């Protein structure tokens, strides 16, 4: 019997579509196509590759509403957020189409030779293992720089967003990308090792859980392939006594509840100085009460369901374990199938589940500290290190404290976000390597030293 992936609308559990998995013959054919496409694609001028990637951006904008609807149907994202995700994908395509050639230009180095420089070259096929929470954006932030560098891409997407995965492949083909330059593979986890072991695959990038990252890193090491991991986060949002409390609370709820809280860089631990704690909590509640959860296609809905029932159940367990350990449920707490009511926990302490673990859903935790020194200590008291934010009217102090936060990014008085122009990635159990910016395109190229004497 052929195994299938089933796409389910999270709001009401309606089956959207079923997709048969590829057999070994189809997987081998995909690898052959990648191996055939790579030599030609890697030798194309940047301008030719840029024309195709710009056409991808144009198709994304042309079909924005249809593609956004597919996202919402498969993983429950509110439709307006899904439209924004598609627009961001077009932006990252245009950014690398415009900048890739400059990013990969030869770099002269004075080392006593007649000529000495670093030359950047593509490496082959890059395998991307991607999650469901931003089913287009996380693919395109890998694909745009990878393909502009002259590599080819293979995508193993999350099973519940298979429709999105296949739609992305069709977009590249419609834009004129040669067959084999970008392929979506409908495969399950056991087939991943075969791909990483293939001679055409020279690198693997994964966005996902710590458990998945551990497995992929081990396989990449086994076959001596470059790897990049973007894993979980438990970002701290630090609110100092001199902050604009209303603005901080507004952005805190926006960050925490975006995509029904299912974001690796969402602010998950709200660390607030005692002097303004009560005002901050008051403002948080005002913002939370404005949210409306429901069908992601309905007007006025701000928060859709979580992507799967099991994810909502896991978050509920984390919430209840924290409450049993002494946390106070201030708002929310209702869970029905995949619909998890936006919720607020107070009196969260180190050692509690929602402090130590990544709470991947619409659940915020408030942690009280005495001063900014303790705030930094508590922020760093985490096994994760993806992002974080600091709220203060003293910008210079905020930047100085930002240097002390152990994470891949810190934003002062701003929502933590991924931006094509800025490097993105984490440290500690949040992973390693960088996506986006110039650093992102340099991850999957050969930095070749060339030195010559007369």
Secondary structure, DSSP 8 states (H G I E B T S, - for coil): ---EEEEEETTTTEEEEEEE---HHHHHHHHHHHHHHHHHHHTS-HHHHHHHHHHHHHHHHHTHHHHHHHHHHHH---HHHHHHHHHHHHHHHHHHHHHHHHHTS-EE--SSSSEEEEEEE--SEEEEE--STTTTHHHHHHHHHHHHTT-EEEEE--GGGHHHHHHHHHHHHHTT--TTSEEE----GGGHHHHHHSSSEEEEEEES-HHHHHHHHHHHHHTT-EEEEE----EEEEE-TTS-HHHHHHHHHHHHHGGGG--TTSEEEEEEEGGGHHHHHHHHHHHHTT--BS-TTSTT--B---S-HHHHHHHHHHHHHHHHTT-EEEE---EETTEE--EEEES--TTSHHHHS---SSEEEEEEESSHHHHHHHHH-SSEES-EEEE-S-HHHHHHHHTTS-SS--EESS-----TTS-B--EETTEES-BSHHHHHHTTSEEEEEEE--
